[in-house]
Amino acid sequence: MNNSFILEGNLVKEPETKLVGTKTVIKFTIAENNRVKDANGNWVDGEANFYDMNFWTEKPDFWLKRLGKGVGVICRGFMKQDRWEKDGVKNSKINFTATEINAKWLP
């Protein structure tokens, strides 16, 4: 698959949903950070990165019961860079569409 990704992180807030025809898109943001060594050689959390995800499903209730703030996930899917110009300034954003989600289930 071209432009594919695998990202692991934790949801930073409750997911949002939007109905489009017969499918629902679940939108959520995950945060991840790499562990790095500090000046003393101790492992510490590095700078956090945030990724906005879109996940299309016909079973939103199933996923909304399992996805919530703080839940760890591994997402696999594809990404696409959107580009636009506004007031003479060029902008871009990478959109992540998850096609698979593995989540640590809530208790």
Solvent accessible surface area in square Angstrom, and as a share of the most:
residue,aa,sasa,rsa
1,M,156,0.70
2,N,133,0.68
3,N,98,0.50
4,S,57,0.37
5,F,17,0.07
6,I,102,0.52
7,L,31,0.16
8,E,107,0.48
9,G,9,0.09
10,N,78,0.40
11,L,3,0.02
12,V,51,0.29
13,K,102,0.43
14,E,107,0.48
15,P,20,0.13
16,E,99,0.45
17,T,66,0.38
18,K,122,0.52
19,L,129,0.64
20,V,71,0.41
21,G,67,0.64
22,T,124,0.72
23,K,85,0.36
24,T,11,0.07
25,V,4,0.03
26,I,0,0.00
27,K,86,0.37
28,F,6,0.02
29,T,18,0.11
30,I,0,0.00
31,A,21,0.16
32,E,35,0.16
33,N,56,0.29
34,N,100,0.51
35,R,135,0.49
36,V,68,0.39
37,K,118,0.50
38,D,54,0.28
39,A,114,0.88
40,N,127,0.65
41,G,41,0.39
42,N,82,0.42
43,W,142,0.50
44,V,58,0.33
45,D,87,0.45
46,G,20,0.19
47,E,155,0.70
48,A,44,0.34
49,N,60,0.31
50,F,128,0.53
51,Y,46,0.17
52,D,68,0.35
53,M,3,0.01
54,N,31,0.16
55,F,15,0.06
56,W,105,0.37
57,T,12,0.07
58,E,118,0.53
59,K,141,0.60
60,P,34,0.21
61,D,101,0.53
62,F,84,0.35
63,W,36,0.13
64,L,65,0.33
65,K,147,0.62
66,R,68,0.25
67,L,3,0.01
68,G,5,0.05
69,K,136,0.58
70,G,50,0.48
71,V,7,0.04
72,G,8,0.08
73,V,3,0.02
74,I,71,0.36
75,C,0,0.00
76,R,117,0.43
77,G,0,0.00
78,F,83,0.34
79,M,60,0.27
80,K,126,0.53
81,Q,71,0.32
82,D,51,0.26
83,R,175,0.64
84,W,119,0.42
85,E,109,0.49
86,K,133,0.56
87,D,132,0.68
88,G,63,0.61
89,V,90,0.52
90,K,170,0.72
91,N,50,0.25
92,S,60,0.38
93,K,95,0.40
94,I,79,0.40
95,N,44,0.22
96,F,22,0.09
97,T,24,0.14
98,A,2,0.02
99,T,67,0.39
100,E,93,0.42
101,I,13,0.07
102,N,98,0.50
103,A,15,0.12
104,K,146,0.62
105,W,141,0.50
106,L,85,0.42
107,P,176,1.11
